[in-house]
Amino acid sequence: DTAVSQTPKYLVTQMGNDKSIKCEQNLGHDTMYWYKQDSKKFLKIMFSYNNKELIINETVPNRFSPKSPDKAHLNLHINSLELGDSAVYFCASGRQGPSNQPQHFGDGTRLSIL
Amino acid sequence: AQKITQTQPGMFVQEKEAVTLDCTYDTSDQSYGLFWYKQPSSGEMIFLIYQGSYDEQNATEGRYSLNFQKARKSANLVISASQLGDSAMYFCAMRLYTGFQKLVFGTGTRLLVSP
């Protein structure tokens, strides 16, 4: 049983195209996240949704639009892809509030822009 | 604001030896959690261990232990009896328990375990 699953695992596309990444969690968590890991392996949060409401938007270009149709799903749509968008994108889920429960991560989507 | 610093870009250790990966953090909040994640070459993020800011005992999980020194704002990961499979990137992260509670990561340490 995969806890956080994201598709696709690999995405190779050309500059200027539009692409989407999908994420689903079956852990019953109330909060989902998108992180970006750059070529130097640095991980940074992009967005967070709590109960379908956007609660974190970290100065991400508006070409990136997250959408959460329900608590278990969080998708990421990227318009007009640029070379600098090449990275690994991780979806994660967790619970709000003080807790020793960690955020659980999907396996990542490696996006390569040609 | 919250910040995590990992000053060791790379570490080498021989199999069966112990290794300490350093992590310092900066926050003025009193309520937070500290997490360590492992990222092997296959790319997934694996949760290893957690320490809460109010926990008085250092956390342990099998071969992993967390050396938590609150006054120094450090949360070092100790891996005992290293194994070849421990070779990976290790990330320290912090989550404040106020506000939007995002997870902030350090830059990571690449650990290489040699036979």
Interface residues (C-beta under 8 A of the other chain):
Chain A: T31 Y33 Y35 K40 K41 F42 L43 K44 I45 S48 I55 I56 E58 V88 F90 A92 G94 Q96 G97 P98 S99 N100 P102 Q103 H104 F105 D107 G108 R110
Chain B: S31 G33 F35 Y37 Q39 G43 E44 M45 F47 Y50 G52 M89 F91 R95 Y97 F100 Q101 K102 L103 V104 F105 T107 G108
